[in-house]
């Protein structure tokens, strides 16, 4: 098991435990640690699907070439299936296993899987491909591990159920249109290693009003990176950081146009 962090007291522990709200987390008050479930380590992708019908199939995958096996609600399947007919409605768990040596979620892997509600990616994955979760409108939660270094174009295009996202410190590149038309997205945290954010990345994220960037040098952006975000938001950056004046410009598509405020901390 690999611990995320140690805690000074029970109050600190319980506060973080309650804020996680993630499946398959094992905890130990006695040792003052919180652990990832080891079942998710080593090339696993855990997905939860909201099933509304037992008479029609639920789309699980668009591109299964990256996976060697899968289990459904803990039962190992004979093959990796792109779709499945469930016996009961409600939430069901599907665990995919990446092929040996595969370190990426492939292009269009979960494209159009409307029933997909949450995803936890194992920490052997280093990249998320183009269109990987394109139009997964039911997706409300995704955990991106600290092994991922790049997120491809349109990776979360029109994932209208996402309300917040954290880009880990390992990521250096966020591609074009990654969160294009994520209408419900309100807050974003950007890791300290990101150097470049593509065009239209947050285009039409009309509720986005909080961005925290941990990079001391502002990542480069395109003229349309922040097109049509919510007016009156807050950009929080490290104290003494440089380059964010570009983000705060008042020309078309920059945060200054939308009356955002920059705060250093």
C-alpha positions as CSV (number, residue, x, y, z in Angstrom):
1,X,0.0,0.0,0.0
2,X,1.1,3.6,-0.7
3,X,0.0,6.3,1.6
4,X,-1.0,9.7,0.4
5,X,-0.1,11.6,3.5
6,X,0.3,11.3,7.2
7,X,-1.8,13.3,9.6
8,X,-1.0,15.1,12.8
9,X,-4.4,14.3,14.5
10,X,-7.7,12.6,14.1
11,X,-9.5,15.9,13.2
12,X,-7.1,16.5,10.3
13,X,-7.5,12.9,9.1
14,X,-11.3,12.9,9.3
15,X,-11.5,16.2,7.4
16,X,-9.6,14.8,4.5
17,X,-11.3,11.5,4.6
18,X,-14.7,13.1,4.3
19,X,-13.6,15.4,1.5
20,X,-12.4,12.6,-0.7
21,X,-15.8,11.1,-1.5
22,X,-14.1,8.5,-3.7
23,X,-14.8,4.8,-4.0
24,X,-12.3,2.1,-3.0
25,X,-10.3,4.0,-0.4
26,X,-9.0,2.1,2.6
27,X,-8.1,4.1,5.7
28,X,-6.4,3.6,9.0
29,X,-6.9,5.9,11.9
30,X,-4.5,3.9,14.1
31,X,-1.5,4.5,11.8
32,X,-2.7,8.0,11.0
33,X,-2.5,7.3,7.3
34,X,-4.9,7.0,4.3
35,X,-4.1,4.5,1.6
36,X,-5.0,4.0,-2.0
37,X,-6.7,0.6,-2.5
38,X,-3.9,-1.6,-4.0
39,X,-6.5,-3.1,-6.3
40,X,-6.4,0.0,-8.3
41,X,-2.6,0.1,-8.7
42,X,-0.7,-1.1,-11.7
43,X,-2.7,-0.3,-14.9
44,X,-6.3,-0.4,-13.7
45,X,-9.1,1.9,-14.7
46,X,-12.1,1.7,-12.4
47,X,-15.4,3.1,-13.9
48,X,-18.8,3.4,-12.4
49,X,-21.9,3.4,-14.7
50,X,-25.3,4.7,-14.0
51,X,-27.6,2.1,-15.6
52,X,-31.1,3.3,-16.4
53,X,-32.4,0.3,-18.5
54,X,-32.2,-3.5,-18.4
55,X,-33.6,-3.9,-21.8
56,X,-31.0,-2.0,-23.7
57,X,-27.2,-2.2,-23.7
58,X,-25.0,0.3,-21.9
59,X,-21.9,1.5,-23.8
60,X,-18.8,0.8,-21.8
61,X,-16.0,1.5,-24.2
62,X,-15.4,2.9,-27.7
63,X,-11.9,1.6,-28.1
64,X,-10.9,-1.6,-26.2
65,X,-7.5,-2.1,-27.7
66,X,-5.7,-0.9,-24.5
67,X,-7.4,-3.4,-22.2
68,X,-6.7,-7.1,-21.7
69,X,-9.5,-7.9,-19.2
70,X,-12.4,-6.5,-17.3
71,X,-14.7,-7.4,-14.4
72,X,-18.2,-6.3,-13.8
73,X,-19.3,-5.9,-10.2
74,X,-16.4,-8.0,-9.1
75,X,-17.1,-10.8,-11.6
76,X,-14.3,-11.5,-14.2
77,X,-15.6,-11.5,-17.8
78,X,-14.5,-13.8,-20.6
79,X,-13.6,-10.9,-22.8
80,X,-13.4,-7.1,-22.9
81,X,-16.7,-5.9,-24.2
82,X,-17.6,-2.5,-25.7
83,X,-21.1,-2.7,-24.3
84,X,-23.1,-4.8,-21.8
85,X,-26.7,-5.4,-20.8
86,X,-27.1,-5.2,-17.0
87,X,-29.6,-7.1,-15.0
88,X,-30.4,-4.3,-12.7
89,X,-30.6,-0.5,-12.9
90,X,-28.5,1.8,-10.7
91,X,-24.7,2.1,-10.3
92,X,-22.5,-0.7,-11.5
93,X,-18.7,-1.0,-11.3
94,X,-16.5,-2.1,-14.1
95,X,-12.7,-2.6,-13.7
96,X,-10.6,-2.6,-16.8
97,X,-7.0,-3.9,-16.9
98,X,-4.5,-2.2,-19.2
99,X,-2.4,-4.4,-21.5
100,X,1.1,-5.0,-20.3
101,X,3.4,-2.2,-21.3
102,X,0.4,0.1,-22.2
103,X,0.8,3.4,-20.2
104,X,-2.0,5.5,-21.8
105,X,-5.7,5.7,-22.0
106,X,-6.1,5.5,-25.8
107,X,-7.7,8.0,-28.2
108,X,-11.5,7.9,-28.0
109,X,-11.4,5.0,-25.4
110,X,-14.6,6.1,-23.7
111,X,-16.0,8.3,-26.4
112,X,-19.7,8.8,-26.0
113,X,-20.1,6.6,-22.9
114,X,-23.0,8.6,-21.5
115,X,-23.7,6.3,-18.6
116,X,-20.1,6.7,-17.2
117,X,-20.3,8.6,-13.9
118,X,-16.8,8.3,-12.3
119,X,-13.3,7.2,-13.2
120,X,-10.2,6.3,-11.2
121,X,-7.1,5.8,-13.3
122,X,-4.2,3.5,-12.0
123,X,-0.8,5.2,-11.5
124,X,0.9,3.4,-14.3
125,X,-0.8,5.6,-16.8
126,X,1.3,8.5,-18.2
127,X,-1.0,10.0,-20.8
128,X,-4.7,10.5,-21.6
129,X,-5.3,10.4,-25.3
130,X,-7.2,12.6,-27.7
131,X,-11.0,12.4,-27.2
132,X,-10.5,9.9,-24.5
133,X,-13.7,10.9,-22.6
134,X,-15.4,12.8,-25.4
135,X,-19.0,13.7,-24.6
136,X,-19.2,11.6,-21.4
137,X,-22.0,13.8,-20.2
138,X,-22.7,11.7,-17.1
139,X,-19.1,11.9,-15.8
140,X,-19.1,13.7,-12.5
141,X,-15.8,12.6,-11.0
142,X,-12.4,11.6,-12.3
143,X,-9.1,11.0,-10.4
144,X,-6.0,11.7,-12.5
145,X,-2.9,10.1,-10.9
146,X,0.4,11.9,-10.5
147,X,1.9,9.7,-13.2
148,X,0.1,11.4,-16.0
149,X,2.3,13.9,-17.9
150,X,0.0,14.9,-20.8
151,X,-3.7,15.3,-21.5
152,X,-4.7,15.1,-25.2
153,X,-6.9,17.3,-27.3
154,X,-10.7,17.2,-26.5
155,X,-10.0,14.6,-23.8
156,X,-13.0,15.8,-21.7
157,X,-14.9,17.6,-24.4
158,X,-18.5,18.3,-23.3
159,X,-18.2,16.3,-20.1
160,X,-21.0,18.5,-18.8
161,X,-21.3,16.7,-15.4
162,X,-17.8,17.7,-14.2
163,X,-17.9,20.4,-11.6
164,X,-14.2,20.5,-10.6
165,X,-10.9,19.1,-11.8
166,X,-7.4,18.8,-10.5
167,X,-4.5,18.6,-12.9
168,X,-1.7,16.9,-11.0
169,X,1.9,18.2,-10.7
170,X,3.2,15.6,-13.1
171,X,1.3,17.1,-16.1
172,X,3.3,19.4,-18.3
173,X,0.9,19.8,-21.3
174,X,-2.8,20.4,-21.5
175,X,-3.9,20.0,-25.1
176,X,-6.4,22.0,-27.2
177,X,-10.1,22.0,-26.2
178,X,-9.6,19.6,-23.3
179,X,-12.5,21.0,-21.3
180,X,-14.4,22.5,-24.2
181,X,-18.1,23.1,-23.3
182,X,-17.8,21.6,-19.8
183,X,-20.8,23.7,-18.8
184,X,-20.9,22.8,-15.1
185,X,-17.2,23.1,-14.4
186,X,-16.8,25.7,-11.6
187,X,-13.2,25.3,-10.3
188,X,-9.9,24.1,-11.7
189,X,-6.6,23.4,-10.0
190,X,-3.5,23.3,-12.3
191,X,-0.3,21.6,-11.1
192,X,3.0,23.3,-10.8
193,X,4.7,21.6,-13.8
194,X,2.2,22.7,-16.5
195,X,4.0,24.8,-19.1
196,X,1.4,25.0,-21.9
197,X,-2.4,25.2,-22.1
198,X,-3.9,24.9,-25.6
199,X,-6.5,26.9,-27.5
200,X,-10.2,26.6,-26.5
201,X,-9.2,24.6,-23.4
202,X,-11.9,26.2,-21.3
203,X,-14.1,27.4,-24.1
204,X,-17.7,28.0,-23.0
205,X,-17.1,26.8,-19.5
206,X,-19.8,29.3,-18.6
207,X,-19.8,28.5,-14.8
208,X,-16.0,28.5,-14.4
209,X,-15.1,31.1,-11.8
210,X,-12.1,29.7,-9.9
211,X,-8.7,28.8,-11.2
212,X,-5.8,27.9,-9.0
213,X,-2.5,27.6,-10.8
214,X,0.5,26.4,-8.8
215,X,3.1,27.1,-11.5
216,X,5.5,29.9,-10.5
217,X,5.9,30.7,-14.2
218,X,2.6,31.1,-16.0
219,X,1.9,28.4,-18.6
220,X,1.7,29.7,-22.1
221,X,-1.9,30.1,-23.3
222,X,-3.7,30.7,-26.6
223,X,-5.9,33.7,-27.3
224,X,-9.0,31.5,-26.9
225,X,-8.0,29.4,-23.9
226,X,-10.5,31.1,-21.6
227,X,-13.2,32.1,-24.1
228,X,-16.6,32.6,-22.5
229,X,-15.8,31.7,-18.9
230,X,-18.0,33.1,-16.1
231,X,-17.6,36.8,-15.4
232,X,-16.1,37.9,-12.0
233,X,-14.0,34.9,-11.3
234,X,-10.8,34.6,-9.3
235,X,-7.3,33.4,-10.5
236,X,-5.1,32.3,-7.6
237,X,-1.4,32.0,-8.2
238,X,1.8,31.6,-6.1
239,X,3.3,34.7,-4.5
240,X,6.0,36.2,-6.7
241,X,5.0,34.2,-9.7
242,X,5.5,35.7,-13.2
243,X,3.7,35.8,-16.5
244,X,0.1,35.8,-15.3
245,X,-0.4,39.4,-16.5
246,X,-0.8,37.8,-19.9
247,X,-3.7,35.7,-18.6
248,X,-5.3,38.9,-17.1
249,X,-5.2,40.8,-20.3
250,X,-8.3,42.7,-21.3
251,X,-8.4,41.8,-25.0
252,X,-10.8,39.2,-26.4
253,X,-10.9,35.9,-24.6
254,X,-8.5,36.8,-21.7
255,X,-9.6,36.7,-18.1
256,X,-9.4,40.5,-17.8
257,X,-12.2,40.8,-20.3
258,X,-14.4,38.8,-17.9
259,X,-13.5,41.0,-14.9
260,X,-11.5,38.3,-13.1
261,X,-9.3,39.1,-10.1
262,X,-5.8,37.8,-9.6
263,X,-4.8,36.8,-6.1
264,X,-1.3,35.8,-5.0
265,X,-0.8,33.5,-2.0
